[in-house]
Amino acid sequence: MITVHHLENSRSQRVLWLLEELGLEYEVRRYDRDPETMLAPKALYDIHPLGKSPVIVENGITIAETGAIFEYIRDTHGAGALMPDAGTPEARDVTYWLHYAEGSAMNPLLMKLVFTRLPLGAGALLRPLVKGVANKAMDSFVDPRVAEHVDYWEQHLQKTGWFAGNRFSLADIMMSFPLEAAAARAGAADRPAIADFLERIHARPAYQRALEKGGPYAYA
């Protein structure tokens, strides 16, 4: 059986959702974030040297990184589900979005989170200066980059409503977290196609079951 080492309010929620969509049996070992730092607990270092989530373990095999986990589950348990036919443009699109979601998409969103929280860690005297520097970085670089990606998603979703072809696939599960994060932090929910996509995925029964098993998830 697959064991998912799952951190609350994290990208690993997608792994639970994927497993629910495929109807696979699994167990969840939940970890809470530190309430002050919001970092993962040190217990995750016992599972993987980097102490990150998600991590899955099956038959003595430990796999980290969401994209690698998705590919393992697809190849080992997917039986072709949630995947277009091999060799098609849609199948290539799935591969693209699996890599893009954790590569190009998350970088500016993480920078926005870091610069937003940066003043909170500064002392009272330095806080105005740090906040000014952080705001300058966001206004001049981070927010324009985030907007580029949000525009890209909106334009793509306007075509079929999905990320790879005209039906729900692995790509949509993988891309859910960047869109949910951007909806929470960057106003992406104001875009019609993105808002419609989020409403449809949140209504899926498998998504709801994953929430029940995963616990708190601020982006739903």
C-alpha positions in Angstrom: 0.0 0.0 0.0 1.1 3.6 -0.7 1.9 5.7 2.3 1.7 9.5 1.7 3.7 11.7 4.1 1.4 14.7 3.9 2.0 18.2 5.2 -1.0 20.3 5.9 -1.7 23.2 3.5 0.8 22.0 1.0 1.3 20.8 -2.5 1.0 17.2 -1.3 -2.8 17.6 -1.3 -2.6 17.0 -5.1 -1.1 13.5 -4.4 -4.1 12.6 -2.2 -6.5 13.9 -4.9 -4.7 11.9 -7.7 -5.0 8.7 -5.6 -8.7 9.3 -5.0 -9.3 9.9 -8.7 -7.6 6.6 -9.4 -9.5 4.8 -6.6 -6.2 3.5 -5.1 -5.8 2.4 -1.5 -3.4 4.5 0.5 -2.7 5.7 4.0 -2.0 9.2 5.1 0.6 10.2 7.7 -0.1 13.9 8.4 2.3 16.5 9.6 1.5 19.9 11.0 3.4 23.1 10.2 5.2 25.0 12.9 2.6 27.7 13.8 5.3 30.4 13.9 7.6 29.6 11.0 5.0 27.7 8.9 7.8 25.2 8.1 7.5 21.5 8.0 8.4 19.6 11.2 11.7 17.9 11.6 10.0 14.5 11.7 9.9 14.7 7.9 13.7 14.5 7.8 13.3 10.9 9.0 11.5 10.2 5.8 13.6 12.2 3.3 16.9 14.0 3.8 15.4 17.3 2.7 12.5 17.1 5.1 10.0 18.1 2.4 6.5 17.0 1.5 5.0 15.3 -0.5 6.9 12.0 -0.1 5.4 8.6 -0.8 6.6 5.2 0.2 5.6 1.9 -1.4 7.2 -1.5 -1.1 10.4 0.0 0.3 10.6 2.6 -2.4 10.7 6.3 -1.3 9.8 8.9 -3.9 9.9 12.7 -3.4 8.9 15.6 -5.6 5.3 15.9 -6.8 6.1 15.5 -10.5 8.1 12.4 -9.9 5.4 11.0 -7.6 2.8 11.7 -10.3 4.9 9.9 -13.0 5.5 6.9 -10.6 1.8 6.5 -9.8 0.8 7.0 -13.5 3.3 4.3 -14.7 2.8 1.9 -11.8 -1.0 2.2 -11.0 -2.5 4.5 -13.6 -3.4 1.9 -16.3 -3.8 4.7 -18.8 -6.4 6.6 -16.7 -6.2 10.4 -16.7 -3.8 10.3 -19.7 -4.4 11.0 -23.4 -3.2 8.4 -25.9 0.6 8.1 -26.0 2.3 10.1 -28.8 -0.6 12.6 -29.1 -0.2 16.4 -28.7 -2.4 16.1 -25.6 0.0 13.5 -24.0 2.9 15.9 -24.7 0.9 18.7 -23.1 0.5 16.6 -19.9 4.3 16.1 -19.7 4.8 19.8 -20.2 2.4 20.9 -17.5 3.7 18.3 -15.1 7.1 20.0 -15.3 5.9 23.5 -15.7 3.8 23.4 -12.6 6.7 23.0 -10.2 9.3 24.8 -12.4 8.3 28.0 -14.1 4.9 28.5 -12.4 6.0 28.2 -8.7 9.1 30.4 -8.8 7.4 33.8 -8.9 4.6 32.6 -6.6 7.2 31.6 -4.0 9.1 34.9 -4.4 5.8 36.7 -3.8 5.2 34.7 -0.6 8.8 35.3 0.6 8.7 39.1 0.0 5.2 39.3 1.6 6.5 37.6 4.8 9.9 39.2 4.8 8.9 42.3 6.8 7.3 40.2 9.5 10.6 38.8 10.6 12.3 42.3 10.9 12.6 44.2 14.1 10.3 47.2 14.7 13.0 49.7 13.7 13.9 48.0 10.5 10.5 46.9 9.5 9.6 50.0 7.4 12.8 49.7 5.5 12.5 46.0 4.9 8.9 46.5 3.8 9.9 49.2 1.4 12.5 47.0 -0.2 10.1 44.1 -0.4 7.4 46.2 -2.0 9.8 47.6 -4.5 10.9 44.1 -5.5 7.3 42.9 -5.8 6.2 46.0 -7.8 9.1 46.0 -10.2 9.7 42.3 -10.7 7.7 39.7 -8.9 4.1 40.9 -9.5 4.7 41.4 -13.3 6.1 37.9 -13.5 3.1 36.4 -11.7 0.8 38.4 -13.9 2.5 36.9 -17.0 1.8 33.4 -15.8 -1.8 34.2 -14.8 -2.4 35.6 -18.2 -0.9 32.5 -19.7 -3.2 30.2 -17.7 -6.3 32.2 -18.5 -5.6 32.2 -22.2 -5.0 28.5 -22.3 -8.0 27.6 -20.2 -10.2 29.7 -22.5 -9.6 27.1 -25.3 -11.1 24.0 -23.7 -11.4 24.6 -20.0 -8.6 22.0 -19.3 -4.9 22.1 -19.6 -4.3 19.1 -21.9 -6.9 18.7 -24.6 -10.6 18.8 -24.0 -10.9 16.5 -21.0 -9.7 16.2 -17.4 -6.2 14.8 -17.0 -3.2 14.5 -14.8 -2.2 18.0 -16.0 -5.2 19.6 -14.3 -4.5 17.9 -11.0 -0.8 19.1 -11.2 -1.7 22.6 -12.1 -4.3 23.0 -9.4 -1.9 24.2 -6.7 -0.3 27.1 -8.7 -3.8 28.3 -9.6 -5.1 27.9 -6.1 -2.1 29.7 -4.7 -2.4 32.5 -7.3 -6.1 32.8 -6.5 -5.2 33.3 -2.8 -2.2 35.6 -3.3 -2.4 37.2 -6.7 -6.0 37.8 -7.6 -6.2 35.0 -10.2 -9.7 34.1 -9.1 -10.9 37.3 -10.8 -10.1 35.7 -14.2 -13.2 34.0 -15.6 -11.6 30.9 -17.0 -9.4 30.3 -14.0 -12.4 30.8 -11.6 -14.4 28.4 -13.6 -11.6 25.8 -13.6 -11.2 26.1 -9.8 -14.9 25.8 -9.2 -15.1 22.6 -11.4 -12.2 20.9 -9.8 -13.3 21.7 -6.3 -16.6 20.2 -7.0 -15.2 16.8 -8.0 -16.0 14.0 -5.5 -12.4 12.8 -5.5 -11.2 16.3 -4.6 -13.6 16.4 -1.7 -12.6 13.0 -0.4 -9.0 14.0 -0.6 -9.8 17.1 1.5 -11.4 14.9 4.1 -8.4 12.7 4.4 -5.8 15.5 4.1 -7.1 17.8 6.7 -6.8 21.6 6.6 -6.1 23.1 3.2 -6.3 26.9 2.9 -6.5 27.0 -0.9 -9.7 25.0 -1.4 
